[in-house]
Amino acid sequence: MKELQPTAAPGRGWMPVLATIPQSSAVYITIDADGLDPTEMPAVMAPSPGGILYREIAPVLRRIARAHRVVGASWAPDGAMRRRSRGGALSRTL
């Protein structure tokens, strides 16, 4: 298993990181709600100001899905998120 983070390619974004995944390989995607910007995901245990925005992560997920076999995905929300309608709506969207 390989954990990919944009910090692996500072200033160059996700694409160089995604290029390290072997073409057509099986991929399991996990998204931790704490890594999203609190303007979009406010109800988490450890907010990340300046975190990833939905408009930034959506193209990355699409690119992964086009180039690889997505065998599963998980969403790691915080329990408090389910109590806030805005966070819950984003959780369902992702």
C-alpha positions in Angstrom: 0.0 0.0 0.0 1.3 3.5 -0.9 0.0 6.6 0.7 0.0 9.6 -1.7 0.1 13.2 -0.5 0.6 16.4 -2.5 3.5 17.3 -0.3 5.5 14.6 -2.1 5.8 17.1 -5.0 5.9 20.6 -3.4 4.6 23.3 -5.7 3.8 20.9 -8.5 0.4 19.6 -7.2 -1.0 16.1 -7.4 -0.2 15.2 -11.0 3.4 14.2 -10.4 2.3 12.2 -7.4 -0.5 10.4 -9.4 2.0 9.5 -12.1 3.8 7.2 -9.6 0.8 4.9 -9.6 1.3 2.0 -12.1 -1.1 2.3 -15.0 -4.3 0.3 -14.7 -3.4 -0.8 -11.1 -6.0 -1.5 -8.5 -6.6 1.5 -6.3 -8.4 1.9 -3.0 -9.2 5.5 -2.1 -9.5 6.9 1.4 -10.4 10.4 2.2 -10.1 11.8 5.7 -12.5 14.7 6.4 -9.9 16.4 8.6 -7.8 17.1 5.5 -10.6 19.2 3.8 -10.7 22.9 4.3 -13.1 23.9 7.2 -15.0 26.3 4.9 -16.4 23.1 3.3 -16.1 20.6 6.1 -16.4 22.5 9.4 -17.5 19.7 11.8 -14.3 17.7 12.2 -12.0 17.0 15.2 -8.9 18.5 13.7 -9.8 21.3 11.1 -7.1 22.0 8.5 -7.3 25.7 7.5 -6.0 25.8 3.9 -6.9 22.2 3.4 -8.1 20.6 0.2 -11.3 22.0 -1.4 -13.9 19.9 -3.1 -13.2 21.6 -6.4 -9.5 20.5 -6.0 -10.1 16.9 -5.0 -12.9 16.1 -7.5 -10.6 16.3 -10.6 -8.0 14.1 -8.8 -10.6 11.5 -8.1 -11.8 11.6 -11.7 -8.3 11.2 -13.0 -7.7 8.2 -10.7 -10.9 6.6 -11.8 -10.1 7.0 -15.5 -6.6 5.6 -15.3 -7.0 2.9 -12.7 -9.3 0.2 -11.3 -10.9 1.7 -8.2 -11.6 -1.4 -6.1 -13.0 0.5 -3.2 -13.2 3.8 -1.3 -13.8 4.9 2.2 -14.7 8.2 3.8 -13.3 8.9 7.3 -15.7 11.5 8.7 -15.8 12.6 12.3 -18.9 11.7 14.3 -19.7 15.4 14.8 -20.0 15.9 11.1 -23.1 13.9 10.9 -24.8 16.3 13.3 -24.3 19.3 11.0 -26.4 19.4 7.8 -23.7 21.2 5.7 -21.0 18.7 6.5 -23.4 15.8 6.1 -24.4 17.1 2.6 -20.8 17.2 1.5 -20.2 13.8 2.9 -22.9 12.4 0.7 -21.6 14.3 -2.3 -18.1 12.9 -2.0 
